[in-house]
Amino acid sequence: MKAFPTTIENCTTYGKEGMDLRDYFASKIIAGFLANNKTDYYKNSPELMVKLAYEMADLMMKERSK
């Protein structure tokens, strides 16, 4: 599923272009981590920050499919 599907008329790639919704969710979560000055994920372990962001994004995708 795409976050920003293409809406070009008569285009065979309709709905196939754009950022994956999972990646969009993860990017928003990472932005929240970075905006929270009480969170040291980005300083101590960027790998942990990304792992947690995608775990949360996966939960969002699962909830969305209900």
TINUDREN-48801 format. One line per field, with one value per atom (N, C-alpha, C): residue in one letter; residue number from 1; atom name; x, y, z. Coordinates in nm, 3 decimals. Atoms other than C-alpha are relative to their C-alpha. Example, Ala and Ser with C-alpha at 12.3 -4.5 7.8 and 13.67 -1.06 7.14 Angstrom:
BEGIN
nudren	A / A / A / S / S / S $
tidren	1 / 1 / 1 / 2 / 2 / 2 $
zavo	N / CA / C / N / CA / C $
x	0.089 / 1.230 / 0.090 / -0.082 / 1.367 / -0.077 $
y	-0.119 / -0.450 / 0.120 / -0.119 / -0.106 / 0.109 $
z	0.000 / 0.780 / 0.000 / -0.006 / 0.714 / 0.073 $
END
This chain:
BEGIN
nudren	M / M / M / K / K / K / A / A / A / F / F / F / P / P / P / T / T / T / T / T / T / I / I / I / E / E / E / N / N / N / C / C / C / T / T / T / T / T / T / Y / Y / Y / G / G / G / K / K / K / E / E / E / G / G / G / M / M / M / D / D / D / L / L / L / R / R / R / D / D / D / Y / Y / Y / F / F / F / A / A / A / S / S / S / K / K / K / I / I / I / I / I / I / A / A / A / G / G / G / F / F / F / L / L / L / A / A / A / N / N / N / N / N / N / K / K / K / T / T / T / D / D / D / Y / Y / Y / Y / Y / Y / K / K / K / N / N / N / S / S / S / P / P / P / E / E / E / L / L / L / M / M / M / V / V / V / K / K / K / L / L / L / A / A / A / Y / Y / Y / E / E / E / M / M / M / A / A / A / D / D / D / L / L / L / M / M / M / M / M / M / K / K / K / E / E / E / R / R / R / S / S / S / K / K / K $
tidren	1 / 1 / 1 / 2 / 2 / 2 / 3 / 3 / 3 / 4 / 4 / 4 / 5 / 5 / 5 / 6 / 6 / 6 / 7 / 7 / 7 / 8 / 8 / 8 / 9 / 9 / 9 / 10 / 10 / 10 / 11 / 11 / 11 / 12 / 12 / 12 / 13 / 13 / 13 / 14 / 14 / 14 / 15 / 15 / 15 / 16 / 16 / 16 / 17 / 17 / 17 / 18 / 18 / 18 / 19 / 19 / 19 / 20 / 20 / 20 / 21 / 21 / 21 / 22 / 22 / 22 / 23 / 23 / 23 / 24 / 24 / 24 / 25 / 25 / 25 / 26 / 26 / 26 / 27 / 27 / 27 / 28 / 28 / 28 / 29 / 29 / 29 / 30 / 30 / 30 / 31 / 31 / 31 / 32 / 32 / 32 / 33 / 33 / 33 / 34 / 34 / 34 / 35 / 35 / 35 / 36 / 36 / 36 / 37 / 37 / 37 / 38 / 38 / 38 / 39 / 39 / 39 / 40 / 40 / 40 / 41 / 41 / 41 / 42 / 42 / 42 / 43 / 43 / 43 / 44 / 44 / 44 / 45 / 45 / 45 / 46 / 46 / 46 / 47 / 47 / 47 / 48 / 48 / 48 / 49 / 49 / 49 / 50 / 50 / 50 / 51 / 51 / 51 / 52 / 52 / 52 / 53 / 53 / 53 / 54 / 54 / 54 / 55 / 55 / 55 / 56 / 56 / 56 / 57 / 57 / 57 / 58 / 58 / 58 / 59 / 59 / 59 / 60 / 60 / 60 / 61 / 61 / 61 / 62 / 62 / 62 / 63 / 63 / 63 / 64 / 64 / 64 / 65 / 65 / 65 / 66 / 66 / 66 $
zavo	N / CA / C / N / CA / C / N / CA / C / N / CA / C / N / CA / C / N / CA / C / N / CA / C / N / CA / C / N / CA / C / N / CA / C / N / CA / C / N / CA / C / N / CA / C / N / CA / C / N / CA / C / N / CA / C / N / CA / C / N / CA / C / N / CA / C / N / CA / C / N / CA / C / N / CA / C / N / CA / C / N / CA / C / N / CA / C / N / CA / C / N / CA / C / N / CA / C / N / CA / C / N / CA / C / N / CA / C / N / CA / C / N / CA / C / N / CA / C / N / CA / C / N / CA / C / N / CA / C / N / CA / C / N / CA / C / N / CA / C / N / CA / C / N / CA / C / N / CA / C / N / CA / C / N / CA / C / N / CA / C / N / CA / C / N / CA / C / N / CA / C / N / CA / C / N / CA / C / N / CA / C / N / CA / C / N / CA / C / N / CA / C / N / CA / C / N / CA / C / N / CA / C / N / CA / C / N / CA / C / N / CA / C / N / CA / C / N / CA / C / N / CA / C / N / CA / C / N / CA / C $
x	0.084 / 0.000 / 0.089 / -0.078 / 0.129 / -0.061 / 0.047 / 0.104 / -0.049 / 0.033 / 0.085 / -0.011 / 0.011 / -0.044 / -0.015 / 0.010 / -0.025 / -0.145 / 0.137 / -0.351 / -0.002 / -0.009 / -0.246 / -0.100 / 0.100 / -0.531 / 0.067 / -0.049 / -0.469 / 0.144 / -0.136 / -0.147 / -0.005 / 0.002 / -0.072 / 0.062 / -0.061 / 0.118 / -0.085 / 0.088 / -0.183 / 0.005 / -0.003 / -0.147 / 0.126 / -0.122 / 0.196 / 0.119 / -0.110 / 0.412 / -0.018 / 0.009 / 0.491 / 0.065 / -0.062 / 0.621 / -0.091 / 0.078 / 0.513 / -0.058 / 0.066 / 0.266 / 0.078 / -0.081 / 0.482 / 0.119 / -0.114 / 0.782 / -0.045 / 0.055 / 0.566 / -0.024 / 0.023 / 0.455 / 0.132 / -0.130 / 0.814 / 0.069 / -0.065 / 0.939 / -0.063 / 0.068 / 0.676 / 0.041 / -0.042 / 0.774 / 0.141 / -0.138 / 1.143 / 0.002 / 0.007 / 1.056 / -0.042 / 0.041 / 0.880 / 0.112 / -0.115 / 1.183 / 0.099 / -0.098 / 1.409 / -0.049 / 0.057 / 1.172 / -0.006 / 0.008 / 1.163 / 0.140 / -0.136 / 1.470 / 0.029 / -0.022 / 1.422 / 0.040 / -0.033 / 1.493 / 0.142 / -0.139 / 1.855 / 0.025 / -0.017 / 1.791 / 0.094 / -0.080 / 1.945 / 0.145 / -0.139 / 2.257 / 0.069 / -0.062 / 2.320 / -0.013 / 0.022 / 2.172 / -0.100 / 0.091 / 2.029 / -0.062 / 0.053 / 1.987 / -0.123 / 0.113 / 1.756 / -0.118 / 0.106 / 1.558 / -0.074 / 0.061 / 1.499 / -0.076 / 0.065 / 1.416 / -0.133 / 0.123 / 1.159 / -0.102 / 0.091 / 1.012 / -0.072 / 0.063 / 0.951 / -0.087 / 0.088 / 0.812 / -0.132 / 0.123 / 0.564 / -0.078 / 0.067 / 0.488 / -0.071 / 0.062 / 0.418 / -0.127 / 0.120 / 0.174 / -0.110 / 0.098 / 0.004 / -0.062 / 0.051 / -0.028 / -0.095 / 0.084 / -0.171 / -0.134 / 0.123 / -0.425 / -0.086 / 0.070 / -0.516 / -0.074 / 0.061 / -0.599 / -0.122 / 0.116 / -0.866 / -0.130 $
y	-0.117 / 0.000 / 0.124 / -0.122 / 0.343 / 0.114 / -0.116 / 0.660 / 0.108 / -0.104 / 0.883 / -0.060 / 0.063 / 0.685 / 0.102 / -0.084 / 0.830 / 0.005 / -0.012 / 0.961 / 0.052 / -0.043 / 1.016 / -0.081 / 0.067 / 0.935 / -0.086 / 0.095 / 0.635 / -0.046 / 0.042 / 0.546 / -0.144 / 0.141 / 0.175 / -0.022 / 0.015 / 0.238 / 0.065 / -0.065 / 0.393 / -0.073 / 0.057 / 0.336 / -0.076 / 0.077 / 0.179 / 0.089 / -0.092 / 0.488 / 0.065 / -0.070 / 0.672 / -0.079 / 0.058 / 0.598 / -0.108 / 0.102 / 0.279 / 0.059 / -0.050 / 0.349 / -0.038 / 0.044 / 0.149 / 0.093 / -0.092 / 0.369 / 0.139 / -0.130 / 0.680 / 0.002 / 0.009 / 0.568 / 0.002 / 0.006 / 0.484 / 0.135 / -0.132 / 0.824 / 0.097 / -0.087 / 1.000 / -0.035 / 0.045 / 0.791 / 0.047 / -0.047 / 0.872 / 0.150 / -0.146 / 1.242 / 0.030 / -0.018 / 1.211 / -0.029 / 0.030 / 1.045 / 0.116 / -0.107 / 1.320 / 0.131 / -0.123 / 1.596 / -0.005 / 0.017 / 1.455 / 0.009 / -0.019 / 1.595 / -0.088 / 0.093 / 1.341 / -0.138 / 0.129 / 1.056 / 0.004 / 0.005 / 0.959 / -0.108 / 0.104 / 0.694 / 0.045 / -0.048 / 0.908 / 0.022 / -0.020 / 0.974 / -0.133 / 0.124 / 0.632 / -0.118 / 0.116 / 0.392 / 0.032 / -0.025 / 0.507 / -0.130 / 0.128 / 0.138 / -0.039 / 0.030 / 0.093 / 0.090 / -0.094 / 0.403 / -0.050 / 0.048 / 0.263 / -0.130 / 0.128 / -0.085 / 0.025 / -0.030 / 0.057 / 0.069 / -0.071 / 0.286 / -0.098 / 0.097 / -0.005 / -0.100 / 0.087 / -0.224 / 0.071 / -0.077 / 0.052 / 0.016 / -0.013 / 0.105 / -0.131 / 0.130 / -0.269 / -0.017 / 0.007 / -0.248 / 0.090 / -0.090 / 0.048 / -0.062 / 0.066 / -0.145 / -0.115 / 0.110 / -0.445 / 0.052 / -0.059 / -0.229 / 0.057 / -0.060 / -0.054 / -0.105 / 0.105 / -0.384 / -0.065 / 0.060 / -0.474 / 0.054 $
z	0.000 / 0.000 / 0.000 / 0.014 / -0.093 / 0.078 / -0.072 / 0.110 / -0.095 / 0.096 / -0.197 / -0.140 / 0.132 / -0.497 / -0.112 / 0.118 / -0.845 / -0.046 / 0.049 / -0.986 / -0.143 / 0.139 / -1.347 / -0.083 / 0.082 / -1.587 / -0.108 / 0.101 / -1.817 / 0.025 / -0.035 / -1.635 / 0.051 / -0.040 / -1.599 / 0.137 / -0.132 / -1.276 / 0.108 / -0.098 / -1.100 / 0.134 / -0.134 / -0.726 / 0.033 / -0.024 / -0.760 / 0.028 / -0.024 / -0.734 / 0.137 / -0.127 / -0.414 / 0.114 / -0.119 / -0.068 / 0.059 / -0.069 / 0.106 / 0.127 / -0.119 / 0.384 / 0.126 / -0.115 / 0.627 / 0.020 / -0.009 / 0.547 / 0.045 / -0.041 / 0.586 / 0.151 / -0.144 / 0.932 / 0.076 / -0.067 / 1.031 / 0.000 / 0.006 / 0.914 / 0.098 / -0.097 / 1.126 / 0.143 / -0.133 / 1.429 / 0.029 / -0.018 / 1.378 / 0.024 / -0.021 / 1.350 / 0.143 / -0.139 / 1.685 / 0.098 / -0.086 / 1.842 / -0.001 / 0.012 / 1.710 / 0.062 / -0.056 / 1.825 / 0.152 / -0.144 / 2.177 / 0.059 / -0.053 / 2.350 / 0.122 / -0.111 / 2.632 / -0.050 / 0.061 / 2.389 / -0.053 / 0.045 / 2.331 / -0.104 / 0.102 / 2.064 / -0.110 / 0.114 / 1.793 / 0.037 / -0.043 / 1.999 / 0.030 / -0.049 / 2.152 / -0.096 / 0.085 / 1.901 / -0.111 / 0.110 / 1.570 / -0.053 / 0.045 / 1.482 / 0.083 / -0.087 / 1.784 / -0.035 / 0.037 / 1.685 / -0.125 / 0.124 / 1.335 / 0.025 / -0.031 / 1.468 / 0.071 / -0.073 / 1.711 / -0.089 / 0.090 / 1.446 / -0.093 / 0.090 / 1.208 / 0.076 / -0.080 / 1.486 / 0.025 / -0.023 / 1.566 / -0.130 / 0.130 / 1.196 / -0.036 / 0.027 / 1.162 / 0.083 / -0.084 / 1.453 / -0.056 / 0.060 / 1.287 / -0.124 / 0.120 / 0.961 / 0.038 / -0.045 / 1.148 / 0.050 / -0.053 / 1.330 / -0.113 / 0.112 / 1.008 / -0.083 / 0.082 / 0.837 / 0.066 / -0.070 / 1.097 / -0.055 $
END
